[in-house]
């Protein structure tokens, strides 16, 4: 299981997002979309589209391990939040932050997380009158690099 899969599984379990191919009221969370996060209202099928919000998660780097700590990974994940209005983005950011920030030794969607924290707070990335705004927030996840340690 990848970090992004575990992240999405956890947020689905909390009712915050859904997979794009699964119909529902929650906004879809795309993983590493090639062309960036689709705008609200965009998609190729009816289940992919959400009129109010769309999220996308990207593995964007991390922090190199200290000497003799290569068994620990410290990866950063950017979450793009594209919404029609700013209050929707602020609400989604708060809900995601409650689930991911300031946690230690926990199970995130089937992956053992040593520690997770907010790496960069919510920031405006772009805005467009027709498609709303795009904001970005980043989280840092410390996990075990060996899969034998990752699951509970």
N, C-alpha and C positions, 0 to 999 in steps of 0.2 A: 504494500500500500504506500502511496506517495503522501507527502506532507499535504499537498493540495487536496487530494482525495479525502484525507482525514479531516481537514479543515471544513470542507463542504459537508461531509457526513455529519459532523458535529453541529454545524449551523442548521442543517436540515432537521436534525433531531430536536433542536430548540424552536423550530417553527419560524425561523427568520428568513430562510431562503428555500429554494427547491432546485432540482436539476432542470435544465432547460427543456429536456424531452418529456418531463412529467408535468401534466396540467395542474394548476392550483393557483390560489390567490397570492401566495408569497412570491416575491421577485425571484427570477432565475439568477443563479450564480454560475457563470461560465468559468472554466479553467483554461488559462493560457490561450484565449482566442487570438488567432493569427492577426486579425485586423482590429484588435482592441475590443472593448466592451461595446456591444450594440446599444443604440439609444433606446429609451423607452418607446414602445410602439414598433420597433424594428424586429424582424425575424423572418424566417422562411416558412415556418408553420405556425398555426394558431397557438400551440402549446408553448412555443418559445417567447411569445410576445407578452410583455407586461406594460400596461399603459403608464404606470407611475414610476417604476424603478427597475433598473437592471444592474447587477453587480458582476465583476470579473476579478479573479485572483491570479496573480502572477508571482512566480518564484523569481526574486530579483537580486539575489546575491546573499551576502551574509558576512560573518566575521570569522576569520581563520582561527583554527584551534590553537591554543597555547601548546608549547612543547609538552609532549607526553599526554596530550588530551585529544588525540585524533579519534578517540571513540565517541566524542561528542561533536555533533553538528550544530552550528548556530546559523540558521537560515532566515532571511528576511522575505516576507510576503507582502506585496502591495495589493490592496483591495481598491479597485475603482468602483465608485458609487455614482451611477448616472441616474438622475432623477429629473422629473418635470419641474419640481419646486424645491427650494432649499430646505424647508421644514421636513420634508420626507427624507432627505439626505442626513440631516442632523439626527432624526429619530433612528434611522438604520445604523448610523455610526455609534450611537449610544447603546443600542442593543448588541451590536457586534463587540464593542469594547467590554461590556459586562461579561461576555462569554470568553474573551481571549486575553484580556490584560490582567497582569498581576496574579498569575496562577502558577503553582508549583506542584510537581509530581502528580499529574492528572492524566486522565484518559480522554484524548481528543479524537472522537470518531473511530476508536480502535487502535490509535497510536499512543504510545507512552510519551508524554511530554515532560521533560525535566523542569522547564520553566518557559513561560510565555509572557511577553510584555509588549506594550505599544512602543514602536521604534520611532515613528513620526506621526504626529497628530493629524487630524483631518485638515486638508488644504484644498483650496480651489485649484483645479487644473485647467478648466475651460468652461465657457458658457456660450450658449447659442439660444437665441430667442425662440426658434422653432423646436429645438430638441431638448431644452432645459440645460442643466449644468452637470459637469463632471467633477467629482472630488476624489481625492486619493488619501488613504490612510495606510500605514505600514506597521507590521508586527514582526517581532523577533521571536523565533522558536528555537529552544535548545532541546535537541532530541539525541538519542543514541544512534550512532552511525551503523552499528551492527543490529540487524533485524531481530536477532535473538533477544535483545534487551527491550525492543520497542513495544511489544504488545503486552497487555495485562493478562 
